[in-house]
Structures are given as C-alpha cells and as structure tokens.
Amino acid sequence: MTDSYNSMKSKLTATGLYKIEDGNNVSNELKAYAQELDLLFCELDEVLKECFIQTAEDYGLTRIESFTGRDGSGLSPEKRREILMLMQSDSRFGFTPDGFKALIESYSISDFEFVENPLGFRVTVRIYDSLSDEKKQEISEIIDAQFPYHLNIIKSFLTRES
C-alpha cells in the first residue's frame, strides 16, 4: 500500500505484540494514519526542496527574491536560481573596479567602458558589443546581481560611432 503503512506495519509486527492482517482494526487504523502521514511527508519534501536556492522551483525562489528586492517572475526557475546564487556568493573577481571589469569580460563582453563616480555612489557601464535583446537582459541581470546594492548602476547598450 503506502510507504508509511509498510514501515509502521513492519515495526509493529517485529515487536510481537501485534498481528496485523488486512481488514483487522489495527491494519485499518494504520492505513488511516499512513494516508495522512504520506501527505505530510510529501509536503515536507516540497518545503525542504523550496528552502534552498539550488533546488527551489516556485515559492522558495519568490520568497528569496522578496528579500533581495528582485522580481524574477518572468524568468525560468533555472535562470532565477543562477541569479540568486550569484547574489549570494562572493564575487570571484573581487569587489573592485578591476574585479567588475573582469566580471563583465567573463561574459564575452569586450567593448565596454566602466566609469566610477564614488561621490555619487554611481557606476556607469557602457557596453558597445552587438548583443541580442535576450543577451542584454542577461548581462543586465548579472550586473545587478553582482554589483553592491548601495551603488546606483547605470547600464547602457550602445553602438560606437565610426
């Protein structure tokens, strides 16, 4: 029947105190308990899955995003997890202008300017590479995820005048 039922039946039978056969009162009671326990175990598995960025698929991602102020509702769960994991990790490039330049270059962006305005807590990133709208969105999200929250990040996707 169910995993909970079989588990309880085998444990109780092993004590020698119970004779559990289909249709008797003890068996029927165990089946009733098992039905609800199996539902609870399924819910617990779901909650456990949603507690971690690496395995969350739905409300776990939304909950974590609510803490970061991000709305990833239009993205796939895989993309949302990737962005959240980037936000949760230390930048492998360091939190310096050179580190941020290296981060942008790591996404195959070669033609860009990075301008810092420390007094205004502003960073301007001008990207001149020719990118699809999807790639622009992806790069924009990665920049938002990796740059410190106290900075005002201005992103521009431009073409160079010849």
Secondary structure, 3 states (H helix, E strand, C coil): CCHHHHHHHHHHHHHCCCCCCCCCHHHHHHHHHHHHHHHHHHHHHHHHHHCCCCCCCCHHHHHHHHHHCCCCCCCCHHHHHHHHHHHHCCCCCCCCHHHHHHHHHCCCCCCEEEEEEHHHCEEEEEECCCCCHHHHHHHHHHHHHHCCCCCEEEEEECCCCC
